[in-house]
């Protein structure tokens, strides 16, 4: 093997990179000739072929003619390598020679010719590939259907439908329906999932691909989502639910997506609670949490009991997300559970999220619980509690907060000042101004920051006095 080819097939990526850069930038005619020779004569080493092909294509050298010649070599493995390389060439001149190779005497060559045609994605290969399917050899029919799906011509769908009941080919046909079919294929996929051979993983992936295509091409993804909820029968749903506990990350994400479509629809039937429970379980996994929460939140009040249950989940992130979801739903039935969180949890982030959720719900029953956070050591928790109290509109807010100005904790007094300042009520201005003499500087600073929002004549003299006589921080 020449030095050029040794460098191109080196296990060291830096050597390969340098060799490629040298050949491409120098346009060395001798190197090009060596690479073309390698395609013809060193085809037993797939690494050498791939390297040579990569560089020649980067240089714009037409390699199809050389590879087509190799398709007729007496050695079957040489023909295999040639078919592989033609598929990687992305050159449409390779389509007709590869179609001819579908009749090659060696089944391995035919297999790789099918695979290569799928990579080239030329619609001229549709009829020849369908002919391969019709020949009935499952080892070639399966990759031929996959190649048809990759080509993406919907015209192939009617010819594939008779193979849907086939125990082996049905999976490939379902995958092709996701890639090629129209909305009517949602029912075909649903019907297939009701059969004993229908596989939930394959069916779900096909439905998602169908929905993705409709959303991207026509902004009609919702059409497929609603159709799916209507066409998935009890067996299909049972299979989907059964597949959840053992699914990989990617499959779980797909399952969560379709379960979300079902739970949003009215057609969830007797399996409604099972679907909700599955989504609640998927809340606990990072890759599916956002999908599950979005689907459940869309249910509104009906989802509250499930989210309340998750407030005591072992995983802290699940607890926080459940609290946030309850805030998004905004139903008052969640107030007791969220208030209990305020009283029992030592998780500062959960307290912050729960307080924010109670503020979004806006029910005055949360007032006392939120006020208990005014003395929390975390400024983020205190700020969330203050903001929530301000949003409740409790009729006794001002009176209760004025009482807190006498609390023994400076944190509580500071929080009360900041909340009173939000309302800027003239009735509480006197109490706020009195706090300028508080023994805690943080309280006095809170008063100074609040004074501009008080529409009373005493505010300006108080600020002037703070500038003249206050501490450095107050000035």
Order of alpha helices (4+ residues) and beta strands (2+ residues): alpha-alpha-alpha-alpha-alpha-alpha-alpha-alpha-alpha-alpha-alpha-alpha-alpha-alpha-alpha-alpha-alpha-alpha-alpha-alpha-alpha-alpha-alpha-alpha-alpha-alpha-alpha-alpha-alpha-alpha
